């Protein structure tokens, strides 16, 4: 079938994600919802039955499903990994029988690198969403790094959520620039809820929010240096830390600073709206980042963010418009960026309004969906790497 003929018909797209928890399944669901409503797309799904939101995909009208059992725990992972050769054959057969045009992986998975040859050997084009071109410090184990590299090298085109990730792909993998397509990180909240513009609280202390996995690159240690500096001007200032990860390296600093609420555990999706609603300002003192789902979530709930000048974060947060970018990575510089918001209630409210506006426009799932459709059709037009049309 010629490309021109396919481009005039719905593009047969297999949306593939076998993750179980966290942002991957939710990102996949939101994209599947919006793509399934389009007349120019024919959507198929491949999901893990162990996904914590597996039942939510019942609302997605798909042309077919290739769902599998993945694993719950290390023992199941080991036992079921033995079956990967058989699973690869089944996966290849499904792609072939359904005449899939594009296999669209929404997030890399530990098993993905072992199955990509099934796509390479088919007529389908492989579009991989690359959330991170390199593993972050703290999760950069050799095996995971090898799996990511294998997956990226097997892809025909890449979808990235910030330009900085696209540039990293080109620098670290010699990835062709014309095969990198740009989208954005959407929010996972209820888009039907009317979010009110925020004001700085006057009846209680301001609460700063550090949210997400606790890993070294996210700079919780820097945040704990910053808090005493801020309290010189804002004595009642509070910090809340919500997320799983190793809190032990920070425990003594937390106790020394005082006035820090710590919820060191996996945070369920149902808890997130209330956590953000009861706090006031998002803290991202990161040392590096590709992009952040925390930013998208905060914006959707009208919460401005303060971040360090990491390129990926600078693309998400417009300085002085939806948040503040510090002038550097030091404690004094970050403290001054936070203080800039706390000193100016009018600025805070304006930032909040802009966050809501951006969420409803350029970060809406309809807008993101269009960018993904453009990437899918662009990837198909480019064809397989090494077999350009």
Long-range contacts (C-beta under 8 A, 24 or more apart in sequence): 3-380, 3-381, 3-383, 3-389, 6-101, 6-380, 7-377, 7-380, 7-381, 10-39, 10-40, 10-41, 10-42, 11-40, 11-41, 11-42, 11-101, 11-102, 11-373, 11-376, 11-377, 11-380, 12-42, 12-44, 12-63, 12-98, 12-99, 12-100, 12-101, 12-102, 13-41, 13-42, 13-43, 13-44, 13-100, 13-101, 13-102, 13-103, 13-104, 13-376, 14-44, 14-45, 14-46, 14-66, 14-95, 14-98, 14-100, 14-102, 14-103, 14-104, 14-124, 15-43, 15-44, 15-45, 15-46, 15-104, 15-106, 16-46, 16-103, 16-104, 16-105, 16-106, 17-46, 17-47, 17-48, 17-105, 17-106, 17-107, 17-109, 18-46, 18-47, 18-48, 18-68, 18-70, 18-109, 18-111, 18-112, 19-48, 19-51, 19-107, 19-109, 20-48, 20-50, 20-51, 20-52, 20-70, 20-72, 21-51, 21-52, 21-266, 23-107, 23-188, 23-293, 24-106, 24-107, 25-51, 25-52, 25-53, 25-54, 26-53, 26-188, 26-269, 27-106, 27-107, 27-185, 27-186, 27-188, 28-106, 28-107, 29-53, 29-56, 29-57, 29-60, 30-186, 30-188, 30-365, 30-368, 31-106, 31-365, 31-368, 31-369, 31-372, 32-57, 32-60, 32-62, 33-59, 33-60, 33-365, 34-365, 34-366, 34-368, 34-369, 35-369, 35-372, 35-373, 36-60, 36-61, 36-62, 38-369, 38-373, 40-373, 41-373, 41-376, 44-98, 44-100, 46-91, 46-94, 52-269, 53-269, 63-98, 64-98, 66-90, 66-91, 66-94, 70-111, 77-110, 81-111, 84-111, 84-114, 84-115, 87-111, 87-115, 88-114, 88-115, 88-117, 88-118, 89-118, 91-115, 91-118, 92-118, 92-119, 92-121, 92-122, 95-119, 95-122, 95-124, 96-122, 96-123, 99-123, 100-124, 101-125, 101-380, 102-126, 102-127, 102-376, 102-379, 102-380, 103-127, 104-129, 104-159, 104-372, 104-376, 105-129, 105-151, 105-155, 107-131, 108-147, 108-148, 108-151, 110-144, 110-147, 112-147, 112-151, 113-146, 113-147, 113-148, 113-150, 113-151, 113-154, 116-150, 116-151, 116-154, 116-155, 117-154, 119-154, 120-154, 120-384, 125-156, 125-157, 125-379, 125-380, 125-382, 125-383, 125-384, 126-154, 126-155, 126-156, 126-157, 126-384, 127-155, 127-156, 127-157, 127-158, 127-159, 127-181, 127-375, 127-376, 127-379, 128-152, 128-154, 128-155, 128-157, 128-158, 128-159, 129-158, 129-159, 129-160, 129-161, 130-155, 130-158, 130-159, 130-160, 130-165, 130-169, 131-161, 131-165, 131-290, 131-291, 132-165, 132-290, 133-160, 133-165, 133-168, 133-169, 133-172, 133-173, 133-290, 134-168, 134-172, 136-215, 136-217, 136-288, 136-289, 137-215, 137-216, 137-217, 137-287, 137-288, 138-215, 138-216, 138-217, 139-215, 149-173, 155-385, 156-379, 156-382, 156-383, 156-384, 156-385, 157-181, 157-375, 157-378, 157-379, 157-382, 159-183, 159-372, 159-375, 161-185, 161-290, 161-291, 162-290, 162-291, 162-311, 162-312, 162-315, 162-316, 163-315, 164-290, 164-311, 164-312, 164-315, 165-290, 165-291, 165-312, 168-290, 176-385, 178-382, 179-379, 179-382, 179-385, 181-371, 181-374, 181-375, 181-378, 181-379, 182-371, 182-375, 183-368, 183-371, 183-372, 183-375, 184-362, 184-363, 184-367, 184-368, 184-371, 185-291, 185-292, 185-293, 185-295, 185-296, 185-316, 185-363, 186-296, 186-363, 186-364, 186-365, 186-368, 187-296, 187-297, 187-299, 187-300, 187-359, 187-363, 188-269, 188-272, 188-293, 188-296, 188-297, 188-300, 189-272, 189-273, 189-297, 189-300, 189-301, 190-273, 191-300, 191-364, 191-365, 195-300, 195-301, 195-302, 195-356, 195-359, 196-302, 197-302, 197-349, 197-352, 197-353, 197-356, 198-280, 198-302, 198-303, 198-348, 198-349, 198-352, 199-345, 199-348, 199-349, 199-352, 200-280, 200-342, 200-345, 200-348, 200-349, 201-280, 205-234, 205-236, 205-237, 205-238, 206-234, 206-236, 206-237, 206-238, 206-280, 206-281, 206-342, 207-238, 207-239, 207-240, 207-278, 207-279, 207-280, 207-281, 208-237, 208-238, 208-239, 208-240, 208-279, 208-280, 208-281, 208-283, 208-338, 209-240, 209-242, 209-275, 209-276, 209-279, 209-280, 209-281, 209-282, 209-283, 209-298, 209-303, 210-239, 210-240, 210-241, 210-242, 210-243, 210-283, 210-285, 211-242, 211-243, 211-267, 211-275, 211-276, 211-282, 211-294, 211-297, 212-242, 212-243, 212-292, 212-293, 212-294, 213-243, 213-244, 213-245, 214-241, 214-243, 214-244, 214-245, 214-246, 214-247, 214-250, 214-264, 215-245, 216-249, 216-287, 217-286, 217-287, 217-288, 217-289, 218-284, 218-285, 218-286, 218-287, 219-285, 219-286, 219-287, 219-308, 220-250, 220-285, 221-249, 221-250, 221-253, 222-285, 222-287, 222-329, 222-331, 222-334, 223-283, 223-285, 224-250, 224-253, 224-254, 224-257, 224-260, 225-253, 225-331, 226-285, 226-331, 226-334, 226-335, 226-338, 227-257, 227-259, 227-260, 228-257, 229-331, 229-332, 229-335, 230-335, 230-338, 230-339, 230-342, 233-339, 233-342, 233-343, 234-339, 234-342, 237-342, 239-283, 240-275, 240-279, 242-267, 242-275, 243-267, 272-297, 273-301, 276-301, 276-303, 277-301, 279-303, 281-305, 281-306, 281-338, 281-341, 281-342, 281-348, 282-306, 282-323, 283-338, 284-308, 284-313, 285-334, 286-310, 286-313, 287-329, 289-313, 291-315, 291-316, 292-316, 295-323, 296-359, 296-363, 298-355, 299-355, 299-356, 299-358, 299-359, 299-363, 300-355, 300-356, 300-359, 300-363, 302-352, 302-353, 302-355, 302-356, 303-352, 303-355, 304-341, 304-348, 304-351, 304-352, 304-355, 306-334, 306-337, 306-338, 306-341, 308-334, 318-354, 321-351, 321-354, 322-351, 322-354, 322-355, 322-358, 323-351, 323-355, 324-351
